[in-house]
Amino acid sequence: MFLQKIKRGPFGLVGLKNFSVSSNCPPLRINLYDSSKILSNYFKSGRVEDAEKLFEEIPQKNVVTYSIMIHGYAKNGFHQKSMKSFSQMQKWGLLPNSFTIVGLLVSVVVPQSVHGLIVKSGLESDLIVSTALLDAYAKYGNIFCSYKLFQRLDNPSLVSCNAIIAGFVYNELFEEAVSLFNRFRKSGMVPNVATILTLIQGLVALGLRTLCESIHGLVVKFGLSDISVNNSILDMYSSLKDLSATKKTFDMMGCKDIISWTTLIGLYVRLDYASDAFQLFGKMRESGIKYDVVVIMCLCSACGILGDLKKGKQIHAQAVIGGFGSEVAFTNSLISMYSKCGDLGSSRNVFYQTPVKSSISWSAIISAYLQNGCPGKGLDLWIKVRLEENFCLDSIMLVSGLITSGELAALELCLQLHSYAFQAGFSQYRSVQNTLISAYSKCGNIELAYYVFKEMAYLRDIVSWNIILYGCGINGRGEAALALYHEMRSSEEDPDGTTYLCVLNACSHSGLVDDGLMLFSCLVEENKIRLSQEHYGCVADLLARAGCLREASEFANKLLEGTDPNVWRALLSGCQLHHNVALAELAARKVFEQDPQKSGQVVLLSNIYASSGRFQDAESLRWNLRLSGLLKEGSALYNVDLILEFDLNMIDSVLDGAAIMILAEQITVSSGTLALKDMSCSLS
């Protein structure tokens, strides 16, 4: 009866040992088969120390027990112990079996060292061993040897096919992986869940909508819609920013977990649909799903988009209650959220209360200073972290420095950082290259920005296109922006909402009214992109800047029924430019009705009054603003010249003497004037 109770226990061994100690009966012996089974269960549950104790108590160890130790250590990440167990096994003269080899291949760094042992042991024809070996070669980066091994297999199993597809995906040969999968399908292979999950990783990287839809069709056809596959499909459509397909897949899912909800919430946030993200979060809570730190981080970003400080503090409180308020990733999100809500003080408090600061933490607080109009302090902090905190200049800190140089329009600093990026091997980092384009654009050197953009080649993404288009806009290169937009349309990159904002802004700053209106008409007719307040504001600004104030006013009234303050702000700016006092008063009143907490519209109207000689009215407006506390006296926060004189001297030591001028064969410098070779492009 007692032995039956022991067998019902999770592993049995503990009960047996307790029995032998607490009674006068002799210790019970477990046979080798049961010991091996218990040993395996210990490793499966992560109880490595218990497995080691049991292994030491086994009197007669054989190839099975050693193989379990080798495999168990490997699966739990103890690779050195796995190799040591194999060495002990060899000392005892035990020959490895296929299970031994599979465990060994997980632990070794160089698969060639085991390949010879496989041949010597006569296990080369073993399908399990061959599959494990080709997988090891692929993870080692030698996809050529991996594929050669696969070709030698007489009858490859589905597991072998999955392994070689995964190998191609692991080595970022995504098109080859898809091509190989198609070959397998033609030969009659029926995919399983592992096949689909692996293939989706490759499709996400390729970003090809038609292939994504095809794999979704296969999932439905073969009935592979378990929760892991459905979540992968959600992530696949989310990576394409296809809200319609993502939402449709989500709604059709019978079973949803936290990953499902987080994927859709995250997509809403990335598309700037912050209110929708909060609504979905409410539904998630109603369904009984407990939130995690990833969801809370998404909601932090949503608060930043909305600029809703009150809601942001509520999310902060929820995170603290949930027990992950001190996690580094979350505190970094908090710093950014408070910054975007205009609360620099709270950003600073969160930052300095964070015990362990990563480079992302420093980057977040530097960005907070930049977003709140303190680029000089941001630059000082960037230099401090390099000199005092002993941080290496990684891609994250490099991006922060480039953003700062752009905000300060410090071209010399930007050139130094570009030089360092080139010499330190960061030229292949997309984030660094995109930030370089932005920094050069803000420094007023659109030629250098365009040079970096062209050099990116295959690294370009939608962000790269949007940044160069924005750069053309702020530098008055509207025609170049239109040319780049048409080039983008002819490439494989689909424009998004931000793309149209950048091109409309470029048309507005260059007076290209007809081109801008034609672009907006196409945008409305295609109906592929959800129009935002910013799109309408750009059109109003386009008309107002060109002096078409009546048309801008009609646009504001008819299309939006006068509901958007951004449109009226644009009209107000146009009135200042063209001295239309009557329309300016109307626009200012409309803005004030919808956004009474902002003082900008009143200041603009005051300036319009002053420029038209109505000084008493101008002073009256400003006096009322002072009484209400909305107008503060201006003050210089920093002296840019002094900061640059001080900091640029320090930067040389920070960057270990990196040369100021970059890519000498492409860029020439003479008498302080920078000129580019071979730049007879559309920007000239």
C-alpha positions as CSV (number, residue, x, y, z in Angstrom):
1,M,0.0,0.0,0.0
2,F,2.8,2.4,0.9
3,L,4.7,1.7,-2.4
4,Q,1.5,2.4,-4.3
5,K,1.3,5.9,-2.7
6,I,5.0,6.5,-3.6
7,K,4.3,5.7,-7.3
8,R,1.5,8.3,-7.3
9,G,4.1,11.0,-6.3
10,P,5.6,13.3,-8.9
11,F,8.9,11.5,-9.0
12,G,8.9,8.9,-6.2
13,L,12.5,9.1,-5.1
14,V,12.0,11.6,-2.3
15,G,9.4,9.5,-0.8
16,L,11.6,6.4,-0.9
17,K,14.5,8.2,0.8
18,N,12.3,9.6,3.6
19,F,10.9,6.1,4.2
20,S,14.4,4.6,4.5
21,V,15.5,7.2,7.1
22,S,12.4,7.3,9.2
23,S,11.9,3.5,9.6
24,N,14.1,0.6,10.6
25,C,13.6,-1.1,7.1
26,P,16.7,-1.3,4.9
27,P,16.9,1.3,2.0
28,L,14.9,0.3,-1.1
29,R,16.8,0.0,-4.4
30,I,15.4,1.4,-7.6
31,N,16.2,-0.4,-10.8
32,L,18.2,1.3,-13.6
33,Y,15.1,1.8,-15.8
34,D,13.2,3.7,-13.1
35,S,16.3,5.8,-12.2
36,S,16.7,6.8,-15.8
37,K,13.0,7.8,-16.0
38,I,13.2,9.9,-12.8
39,L,16.5,11.4,-14.0
40,S,14.9,12.5,-17.3
41,N,11.9,14.0,-15.4
42,Y,14.1,16.0,-13.1
43,F,15.8,17.7,-16.2
44,K,12.4,18.3,-17.9
45,S,11.2,20.2,-14.8
46,G,14.5,22.1,-14.5
47,R,15.6,20.4,-11.3
48,V,19.2,20.0,-12.3
49,E,20.7,19.7,-8.8
50,D,18.3,16.9,-7.9
51,A,19.3,15.1,-11.2
52,E,22.9,15.4,-10.3
53,K,22.4,13.9,-6.8
54,L,20.4,11.0,-8.2
55,F,23.1,10.4,-10.9
56,E,25.7,10.1,-8.2
57,E,23.6,7.6,-6.3
58,I,23.3,5.3,-9.3
59,P,25.8,2.5,-8.8
60,Q,26.0,1.2,-12.4
61,K,25.9,4.0,-14.9
62,N,25.4,3.1,-18.5
63,V,25.2,4.9,-21.9
64,V,21.5,5.7,-21.2
65,T,22.1,7.5,-17.9
66,Y,25.1,9.3,-19.3
67,S,23.1,10.3,-22.4
68,I,20.3,11.6,-20.3
69,M,22.8,13.8,-18.3
70,I,24.4,15.1,-21.6
71,H,21.1,15.9,-23.1
72,G,19.6,17.3,-19.9
73,Y,22.5,19.6,-19.3
74,A,22.4,20.8,-22.8
75,K,18.7,21.5,-22.8
76,N,19.0,23.5,-19.5
77,G,21.9,25.6,-20.8
78,F,24.7,23.9,-18.9
79,H,26.9,23.2,-22.0
80,Q,30.2,22.8,-20.2
81,K,28.7,20.2,-17.8
82,S,27.3,18.4,-20.8
83,M,30.7,18.2,-22.4
84,K,32.3,17.1,-19.1
85,S,29.7,14.3,-18.8
86,F,30.6,13.1,-22.3
87,S,34.3,13.0,-21.4
88,Q,33.5,10.9,-18.3
89,M,31.5,8.6,-20.4
90,Q,34.4,8.1,-22.8
91,K,36.7,7.4,-19.9
92,W,34.5,4.5,-18.9
93,G,34.7,3.2,-22.4
94,L,31.0,3.6,-23.2
95,L,30.1,4.2,-26.9
96,P,27.7,7.0,-27.7
97,N,24.2,6.3,-29.2
98,S,22.1,8.7,-31.3
99,F,20.6,10.3,-28.2
100,T,24.1,11.1,-26.9
101,I,25.1,12.7,-30.1
102,V,21.9,14.9,-30.3
103,G,22.6,16.2,-26.8
104,L,26.3,16.8,-27.6
105,L,25.4,18.8,-30.8
106,V,23.3,21.2,-28.7
107,S,26.4,22.0,-26.5
108,V,29.3,22.2,-29.0
109,V,30.3,25.4,-30.6
110,V,31.9,23.9,-33.7
111,P,29.8,21.0,-35.1
112,Q,32.8,19.6,-37.1
113,S,34.2,18.3,-33.8
114,V,31.2,16.0,-33.4
115,H,30.9,15.2,-37.1
116,G,34.0,13.0,-37.1
117,L,32.7,11.2,-34.0
118,I,29.4,10.5,-35.8
119,V,31.2,8.9,-38.8
120,K,33.5,6.9,-36.5
121,S,30.5,5.6,-34.5
122,G,28.6,4.6,-37.6
123,L,25.7,6.9,-36.9
124,E,25.9,8.9,-40.1
125,S,23.0,7.2,-41.7
126,D,20.8,7.7,-38.6
127,L,18.1,10.1,-39.6
128,I,17.7,11.7,-36.1
129,V,21.5,12.3,-35.9
130,S,21.8,13.6,-39.4
131,T,18.9,16.1,-38.7
132,A,20.5,17.3,-35.5
133,L,23.9,17.7,-37.3
134,L,22.5,19.7,-40.2
135,D,20.6,21.9,-37.6
136,A,23.9,22.4,-35.7
137,Y,25.8,23.4,-38.9
138,A,23.0,25.9,-39.7
139,K,23.1,27.5,-36.3
140,Y,26.9,27.7,-36.6
141,G,26.4,29.7,-39.7
142,N,27.5,27.1,-42.2
143,I,24.3,26.7,-44.2
144,F,26.3,25.3,-47.1
145,C,27.4,22.2,-45.1
146,S,23.9,22.0,-43.6
147,Y,22.2,21.9,-47.0
148,K,24.8,19.4,-48.3
149,L,24.0,17.0,-45.5
150,F,20.3,17.4,-46.2
151,Q,20.8,16.5,-49.8
152,R,22.5,13.2,-48.8
153,L,19.4,12.1,-46.9
154,D,17.7,9.3,-48.8
155,N,14.2,9.8,-47.3
156,P,14.2,13.0,-45.3
157,S,11.5,13.2,-42.7
158,L,9.2,16.2,-42.0
159,V,11.5,17.0,-39.1
160,S,14.5,17.1,-41.4
161,C,12.6,19.4,-43.9
162,N,11.6,21.7,-41.1
163,A,15.2,21.8,-39.8
164,I,16.7,22.9,-43.1
165,I,14.0,25.5,-43.7
166,A,14.7,26.8,-40.1
167,G,18.4,26.9,-41.0
168,F,17.8,29.1,-44.0
169,V,15.6,31.4,-41.9
170,Y,18.2,31.5,-39.1
171,N,20.8,32.6,-41.6
172,E,18.4,35.3,-43.0
173,L,18.1,33.5,-46.4
174,F,14.4,34.1,-46.4
175,E,13.7,33.9,-50.1
176,E,15.6,30.6,-50.3
177,A,13.6,29.2,-47.3
178,V,10.3,30.0,-49.1
179,S,11.6,28.5,-52.4
180,L,12.7,25.3,-50.5
181,F,9.3,25.1,-48.8
182,N,7.6,25.3,-52.2
183,R,9.7,22.5,-53.5
184,F,8.8,20.3,-50.6
185,R,5.1,21.1,-51.1
186,K,5.3,20.0,-54.8
187,S,6.9,16.7,-53.7
188,G,3.9,16.1,-51.4
189,M,5.1,17.3,-48.0
190,V,2.3,18.1,-45.7
191,P,3.4,20.9,-43.3
192,N,2.8,20.8,-39.5
193,V,2.7,23.5,-36.9
194,A,6.6,23.7,-36.7
195,T,6.8,24.2,-40.4
196,I,4.3,27.1,-40.3
197,L,5.9,28.8,-37.3
198,T,9.3,28.7,-39.0
199,L,8.1,29.9,-42.3
200,I,6.1,32.8,-40.8
201,Q,9.4,34.1,-39.3
202,G,10.8,34.3,-42.8
203,L,7.7,35.9,-44.3
204,V,7.7,38.6,-41.5
205,A,11.3,39.5,-42.5
206,L,10.4,39.6,-46.2
207,G,7.3,41.6,-45.6
208,L,5.5,40.4,-48.8
209,R,1.8,40.5,-48.4
210,T,0.9,37.9,-51.0
211,L,3.1,35.3,-49.5
212,C,1.7,36.0,-46.0
213,E,-1.8,35.5,-47.3
214,S,-0.8,32.3,-49.0
215,I,0.7,30.8,-45.8
216,H,-2.5,31.9,-44.0
217,G,-4.5,29.9,-46.6
218,L,-2.3,26.8,-46.0
219,V,-3.0,27.1,-42.2
220,V,-6.7,27.0,-42.9
221,K,-6.5,24.3,-45.5
222,F,-4.6,21.9,-43.2
223,G,-6.4,22.8,-40.0
224,L,-3.3,24.0,-38.2
225,S,-5.0,26.8,-36.4
226,D,-3.8,26.3,-32.8
227,I,-3.1,29.3,-30.6
228,S,0.7,29.5,-31.3
229,V,0.0,29.5,-35.1
230,N,-2.8,32.1,-34.8
231,N,-0.5,34.3,-32.7
232,S,2.2,34.0,-35.3
233,I,-0.3,35.0,-38.0
234,L,-1.4,38.0,-35.9
235,D,2.3,39.0,-35.6
236,M,2.8,38.5,-39.3
237,Y,-0.1,40.8,-40.3
238,S,0.9,43.2,-37.6
239,S,4.4,43.5,-39.0
240,L,2.8,44.5,-42.3
241,K,0.8,47.2,-40.3
242,D,-2.3,45.6,-41.9
243,L,-4.9,46.5,-39.2
244,S,-7.8,45.1,-41.1
245,A,-6.3,41.6,-41.5
246,T,-4.9,41.6,-38.0
247,K,-8.2,42.6,-36.5
248,K,-10.1,40.0,-38.6
249,T,-7.7,37.2,-37.6
250,F,-8.0,38.3,-33.9
251,D,-11.8,38.3,-34.0
252,M,-11.9,34.9,-35.6
253,M,-9.7,33.3,-32.9
254,G,-11.7,31.1,-30.6
255,C,-9.0,31.1,-27.9
256,K,-7.0,34.2,-27.1
257,D,-4.1,34.5,-24.7
258,I,-2.1,37.5,-23.4
259,I,0.1,37.4,-26.6
260,S,-3.0,37.7,-28.8
261,W,-4.3,40.8,-27.0
262,T,-0.8,42.4,-26.8
263,T,-0.2,42.0,-30.5
264,L,-3.3,43.9,-31.5
265,I,-2.9,46.5,-28.8
266,G,0.7,47.0,-29.9
267,L,-0.4,47.5,-33.5
268,Y,-3.0,50.1,-32.5
269,V,-0.2,52.0,-30.7
270,R,2.3,51.8,-33.6
271,L,-0.4,53.2,-35.9
272,D,-1.1,56.0,-33.4
273,Y,-4.6,54.8,-32.6
274,A,-4.1,55.3,-28.9
275,S,-7.7,55.5,-27.9
276,D,-8.5,52.2,-29.7
277,A,-5.6,50.6,-27.8
278,F,-7.2,51.6,-24.5
279,Q,-10.6,50.4,-25.5
280,L,-9.1,47.0,-26.4
281,F,-7.3,46.9,-23.1
282,G,-10.6,47.3,-21.4
283,K,-12.1,44.4,-23.3
284,M,-9.1,42.3,-22.4
285,R,-9.6,43.0,-18.7
286,E,-13.3,42.1,-19.1
287,S,-12.4,38.8,-20.6
288,G,-10.4,37.9,-17.5
289,I,-6.9,38.0,-19.1
290,K,-4.3,39.4,-16.6
291,Y,-2.1,42.1,-18.0
292,D,1.7,41.9,-18.1
293,V,4.5,44.4,-18.4
294,V,4.4,44.3,-22.2
295,V,0.8,45.5,-22.3
296,I,1.5,48.2,-19.8
297,M,4.5,49.4,-21.9
298,C,2.2,49.6,-24.9
299,L,-0.3,51.7,-22.9
300,C,2.5,54.0,-21.7
301,S,3.3,54.6,-25.4
302,A,-0.4,55.3,-26.0
303,C,-0.5,57.9,-23.2
304,G,2.5,59.5,-24.8
305,I,0.7,59.7,-28.2
306,L,-2.4,61.2,-26.5
307,G,-0.3,63.5,-24.3
308,D,-2.6,62.4,-21.5
309,L,-0.6,62.9,-18.3
310,K,-3.4,61.9,-15.9
311,K,-4.0,58.5,-17.7
312,G,-0.2,58.0,-17.8
313,K,0.0,58.3,-14.0
314,Q,-2.8,55.8,-13.6
315,I,-0.9,53.4,-15.8
316,H,2.2,54.0,-13.7
317,A,0.2,53.2,-10.6
318,Q,-1.2,50.0,-12.1
319,A,2.3,48.8,-13.0
320,V,3.5,49.4,-9.4
321,I,0.5,47.4,-8.1
322,G,1.2,44.7,-10.7
323,G,4.7,44.3,-9.3
324,F,6.8,45.3,-12.3
325,G,7.1,49.1,-11.7
326,S,10.8,48.8,-11.3
327,E,11.6,46.7,-14.4
328,V,14.2,48.5,-16.5
329,A,12.2,48.1,-19.8
330,F,9.1,49.6,-18.1
331,T,11.0,52.5,-16.5
332,N,12.4,53.4,-19.9
333,S,8.9,53.5,-21.3
334,L,7.8,55.7,-18.3
335,I,10.6,58.2,-19.0
336,S,9.5,58.5,-22.6
337,M,5.8,58.7,-21.7
338,Y,6.2,61.5,-19.1
339,S,8.5,63.4,-21.6
340,K,5.9,63.2,-24.4
341,C,3.3,64.5,-21.9
342,G,5.4,67.5,-21.2
343,D,6.4,66.4,-17.6
344,L,10.1,66.6,-17.8
345,G,10.3,66.6,-13.9
346,S,8.7,63.2,-13.7
347,S,10.9,61.8,-16.4
348,R,13.9,62.9,-14.4
349,N,12.5,61.4,-11.2
350,V,11.9,58.0,-12.8
351,F,15.3,58.1,-14.4
352,Y,17.3,58.9,-11.2
353,Q,15.2,56.4,-9.1
354,T,16.1,53.6,-11.5
355,P,18.9,51.6,-9.8
356,V,20.3,49.9,-12.9
357,K,20.4,52.2,-16.0
358,S,21.0,50.8,-19.4
359,S,22.1,52.7,-22.5
360,I,18.4,52.8,-23.4
361,S,17.6,54.5,-20.1
362,W,20.2,57.2,-20.8
363,S,18.9,57.6,-24.4
364,A,15.4,58.0,-23.1
365,I,16.3,60.8,-20.7
366,I,18.4,62.6,-23.3
367,S,15.5,62.4,-25.7
368,A,13.3,63.8,-22.9
369,Y,15.4,66.9,-22.8
370,L,15.3,67.2,-26.5
371,Q,11.5,66.9,-26.7
372,N,11.1,69.5,-24.0
373,G,13.2,72.1,-25.7
374,C,16.5,71.6,-23.8
375,P,18.9,70.2,-26.4
376,G,21.9,71.8,-24.7
377,K,21.2,69.9,-21.5
378,G,20.7,66.7,-23.5
379,L,24.1,67.1,-25.1
380,D,25.7,67.8,-21.7
381,L,24.2,64.6,-20.4
382,W,25.3,62.6,-23.4
383,I,28.9,63.7,-22.8
384,K,28.6,63.0,-19.1
385,V,27.5,59.4,-19.6
386,R,30.4,58.8,-22.0
387,L,33.0,60.3,-19.7
388,E,31.7,59.5,-16.2
389,E,29.5,56.5,-16.5
390,N,32.0,54.6,-18.7
391,F,29.4,53.5,-21.2
392,C,30.7,52.3,-24.6
393,L,29.4,54.2,-27.5
394,D,26.9,51.6,-28.8
395,S,24.3,52.1,-31.5
396,I,21.7,53.4,-29.0
397,M,24.0,56.1,-27.5
398,L,25.2,57.0,-31.0
399,V,21.6,57.5,-32.1
400,S,21.0,59.8,-29.1
401,G,24.1,61.8,-29.9
402,L,23.0,62.2,-33.5
403,I,19.5,63.3,-32.5
404,T,21.0,65.9,-30.2
405,S,23.4,67.2,-32.9
406,G,20.4,67.5,-35.3
407,E,18.3,69.5,-32.7
408,L,21.2,71.8,-32.1
409,A,21.9,72.0,-35.9
410,A,25.5,71.2,-34.9
411,L,26.9,70.0,-38.3
412,E,30.5,69.5,-37.0
413,L,29.4,67.3,-34.2
414,C,27.2,65.3,-36.6
415,L,30.2,64.8,-38.9
416,Q,32.3,63.5,-36.0
417,L,29.7,61.0,-35.0
418,H,29.2,59.9,-38.6
419,S,33.0,59.4,-38.8
420,Y,32.9,57.3,-35.6
421,A,29.9,55.3,-36.9
422,F,31.8,54.5,-40.1
423,Q,35.0,53.5,-38.3
424,A,33.3,51.5,-35.6
425,G,31.2,49.4,-38.0
426,F,27.8,51.0,-37.3
427,S,27.3,51.7,-41.0
428,Q,25.1,48.6,-41.3
429,Y,22.8,49.6,-38.5
430,R,19.6,50.9,-40.0
431,S,18.7,53.0,-36.9
432,V,22.0,54.8,-37.1
433,Q,21.7,55.5,-40.8
434,N,18.1,56.8,-40.5
435,T,19.1,59.1,-37.7
436,L,22.1,60.4,-39.7
437,I,19.7,61.4,-42.5
438,S,17.5,63.2,-40.0
439,A,20.4,64.9,-38.3
440,Y,22.0,66.2,-41.6
441,S,18.5,67.4,-42.7
442,K,18.1,69.4,-39.5
443,C,21.6,70.8,-39.9
444,G,20.5,72.2,-43.3
445,N,22.7,69.9,-45.3
446,I,20.2,67.9,-47.4
447,E,22.9,66.8,-49.9
448,L,24.7,64.8,-47.1
449,A,21.4,63.5,-46.0
450,Y,20.6,62.3,-49.5
451,Y,24.1,60.8,-49.8
452,V,23.5,58.6,-46.7
453,F,20.1,57.7,-48.0
454,K,21.5,56.5,-51.3
455,E,24.3,54.6,-49.6
456,M,21.8,52.6,-47.5
457,A,20.6,50.6,-50.6
458,Y,19.0,47.4,-49.3
459,L,18.9,48.7,-45.7
460,R,16.2,51.3,-46.6
461,D,12.8,50.9,-45.0
462,I,9.7,53.0,-44.8
463,V,11.2,55.1,-42.1
464,S,14.3,55.9,-44.3
465,W,12.0,57.2,-47.1
466,N,9.9,59.2,-44.7
467,I,12.9,60.9,-43.1
468,I,14.5,61.9,-46.4
469,L,11.1,63.2,-47.6
470,Y,10.7,65.2,-44.3
471,G,14.3,66.5,-44.8
472,C,13.4,67.8,-48.3
473,G,10.4,69.5,-46.9
474,I,12.1,71.4,-44.1
475,N,14.9,72.5,-46.5
476,G,12.5,73.8,-49.1
477,R,13.1,71.0,-51.6
478,G,9.5,70.3,-52.6
479,E,10.2,69.2,-56.1
480,A,12.9,66.8,-54.9
481,A,10.4,65.4,-52.4
482,L,7.8,64.7,-55.1
483,A,10.5,63.0,-57.2
484,L,11.5,60.8,-54.3
485,Y,7.8,60.0,-53.6
486,H,7.3,58.8,-57.2
487,E,10.5,56.8,-56.9
488,M,9.2,55.2,-53.8
489,R,5.9,54.3,-55.4
490,S,7.8,52.6,-58.2
491,S,9.8,50.6,-55.7
492,E,8.5,47.8,-53.5
493,E,8.0,50.2,-50.5
494,D,4.4,51.2,-49.9
495,P,3.8,54.7,-48.5
496,D,2.1,55.1,-45.2
497,G,0.3,57.9,-43.5
498,T,3.5,59.6,-42.4
499,T,4.8,59.5,-46.0
500,Y,1.9,61.6,-47.2
501,L,2.3,64.0,-44.3
502,C,6.0,64.5,-45.3
503,V,5.2,65.1,-49.0
504,L,2.3,67.4,-48.2
505,N,4.5,69.4,-45.8
506,A,7.2,69.6,-48.5
507,C,4.7,70.9,-51.0
508,S,3.4,73.4,-48.5
509,H,6.9,74.8,-47.7
510,S,7.7,75.1,-51.4
511,G,4.4,76.6,-52.6
512,L,3.5,73.6,-54.8
513,V,-0.3,74.0,-54.2
514,D,-1.5,72.1,-57.3
515,D,0.8,69.1,-56.6
516,G,-0.2,69.0,-53.0
517,L,-3.9,69.1,-53.7
518,M,-3.6,66.4,-56.4
519,L,-1.7,64.2,-53.9
520,F,-4.4,64.7,-51.3
521,S,-7.1,63.9,-53.8
522,C,-5.4,60.7,-54.7
523,L,-5.0,59.8,-51.0
524,V,-8.8,60.3,-50.4
525,E,-9.8,58.4,-53.5
526,E,-7.5,55.4,-52.8
527,N,-8.9,55.2,-49.3
528,K,-6.1,52.9,-48.2
529,I,-4.8,55.1,-45.3
530,R,-6.8,56.4,-42.4
531,L,-6.6,60.2,-42.6
532,S,-5.6,62.0,-39.4
533,Q,-5.9,65.6,-38.1
534,E,-2.4,66.2,-39.3
535,H,-3.2,65.4,-42.9
536,Y,-6.1,67.9,-42.9
537,G,-3.8,70.4,-41.2
538,C,-1.2,70.0,-43.9
539,V,-3.7,70.8,-46.6
540,A,-4.9,73.9,-44.8
541,D,-1.3,75.0,-44.3
542,L,-0.7,74.4,-48.0
543,L,-3.5,76.7,-49.0
544,A,-2.9,79.3,-46.3
545,R,0.8,79.7,-47.0
546,A,0.1,80.2,-50.7
547,G,-2.3,83.0,-49.8
548,C,-5.5,81.0,-50.7
549,L,-7.0,82.0,-47.4
550,R,-10.6,81.8,-48.6
551,E,-10.1,78.3,-49.9
552,A,-8.4,77.3,-46.7
553,S,-11.3,78.6,-44.6
554,E,-13.9,76.8,-46.8
555,F,-11.8,73.6,-46.5
556,A,-11.8,73.9,-42.7
557,N,-15.6,74.5,-42.5
558,K,-16.9,72.1,-45.2
559,L,-14.6,69.1,-44.9
560,L,-14.1,69.0,-41.2
561,E,-17.2,71.0,-40.1
562,G,-14.8,73.2,-38.1
563,T,-13.9,70.5,-35.6
564,D,-10.1,70.3,-35.8
565,P,-7.9,72.9,-34.1
566,N,-4.9,72.0,-36.2
567,V,-6.6,73.2,-39.4
568,W,-7.5,76.5,-37.8
569,R,-4.0,76.9,-36.5
570,A,-2.6,76.5,-40.0
571,L,-5.1,79.0,-41.2
572,L,-4.1,81.4,-38.5
573,S,-0.4,81.1,-39.5
574,G,-1.4,81.9,-43.1
575,C,-3.3,85.0,-41.9
576,Q,-0.2,86.2,-40.2
577,L,1.9,85.7,-43.3
578,H,-0.6,87.5,-45.5
579,H,-1.9,90.1,-43.0
580,N,-5.6,89.1,-43.0
581,V,-6.8,90.3,-39.6
582,A,-10.5,89.5,-39.9
583,L,-9.9,85.9,-40.8
584,A,-7.2,85.6,-38.2
585,E,-9.7,86.6,-35.5
586,L,-12.1,83.9,-36.7
587,A,-9.4,81.3,-36.8
588,A,-8.1,82.2,-33.3
589,R,-11.6,82.0,-31.8
590,K,-12.1,78.6,-33.4
591,V,-8.8,77.3,-31.9
592,F,-9.5,78.8,-28.5
593,E,-12.9,77.1,-28.4
594,Q,-11.4,73.7,-29.0
595,D,-8.1,74.1,-27.2
596,P,-8.3,76.8,-24.5
597,Q,-5.2,75.7,-22.6
598,K,-2.8,76.6,-25.4
599,S,-1.5,80.2,-25.7
600,G,0.0,79.9,-29.2
601,Q,-3.0,81.1,-31.1
602,V,-3.4,84.2,-28.9
603,V,0.3,85.1,-29.3
604,L,-0.1,84.7,-33.1
605,L,-3.2,86.9,-33.1
606,S,-1.3,89.5,-30.9
607,N,1.5,89.5,-33.5
608,I,-1.0,90.0,-36.3
609,Y,-2.5,92.9,-34.5
610,A,0.9,94.5,-33.9
611,S,2.0,94.0,-37.5
612,S,-1.2,95.8,-38.7
613,G,-0.6,98.7,-36.2
614,R,-3.2,97.7,-33.6
615,F,-0.7,97.8,-30.8
616,Q,-3.3,98.4,-28.0
617,D,-5.2,95.3,-29.0
618,A,-1.9,93.3,-29.1
619,E,-0.9,94.4,-25.6
620,S,-4.4,93.7,-24.3
621,L,-4.2,90.1,-25.5
622,R,-0.8,89.6,-23.9
623,W,-1.9,91.2,-20.7
624,N,-4.9,88.8,-20.4
625,L,-2.5,85.8,-21.1
626,R,-0.2,86.9,-18.2
627,L,-3.2,87.2,-15.9
628,S,-4.3,83.7,-16.8
629,G,-0.8,82.3,-16.3
630,L,-0.6,81.0,-19.9
631,L,2.2,83.5,-20.9
632,K,5.6,83.3,-19.4
633,E,8.5,85.7,-19.9
634,G,11.0,84.3,-22.4
635,S,14.5,83.3,-21.2
636,A,17.5,81.8,-22.7
637,L,18.0,78.3,-21.4
638,Y,21.5,77.9,-22.8
639,N,24.0,79.6,-25.1
640,V,24.5,77.3,-28.1
641,D,27.8,78.8,-29.0
642,L,29.3,78.3,-25.6
643,I,27.9,74.7,-25.4
644,L,29.4,73.8,-28.7
645,E,32.7,75.5,-27.9
646,F,32.9,73.5,-24.6
647,D,31.5,70.2,-25.7
648,L,33.1,69.8,-29.1
649,N,36.5,70.1,-27.4
650,M,35.5,67.2,-25.2
651,I,33.9,65.1,-28.0
652,D,37.3,64.4,-29.5
653,S,38.4,62.5,-26.4
654,V,35.0,60.9,-26.0
655,L,35.2,59.4,-29.5
656,D,38.9,58.5,-29.1
657,G,40.1,61.0,-31.6
658,A,37.8,60.0,-34.5
659,A,38.4,62.1,-37.6
660,I,36.0,64.9,-38.2
661,M,35.7,64.2,-41.9
662,I,34.2,61.0,-43.2
663,L,34.5,58.8,-46.2
664,A,37.4,60.8,-47.8
665,E,37.0,59.3,-51.2
666,Q,33.4,60.6,-51.4
667,I,33.5,63.9,-49.4
668,T,36.1,66.7,-49.9
669,V,36.6,69.6,-47.6
670,S,38.3,72.9,-48.5
671,S,38.4,76.2,-46.6
672,G,35.6,75.0,-44.3
673,T,33.2,74.4,-47.2
674,L,31.9,70.9,-47.6
675,A,31.1,69.6,-51.1
676,L,30.0,66.2,-52.3
677,K,31.3,64.4,-55.4
678,D,28.9,62.8,-57.9
679,M,25.8,64.4,-56.5
680,S,24.1,65.2,-59.8
681,C,20.9,63.8,-58.5
682,S,17.3,65.0,-58.2
683,L,18.4,67.2,-55.2
684,S,20.7,69.4,-57.3
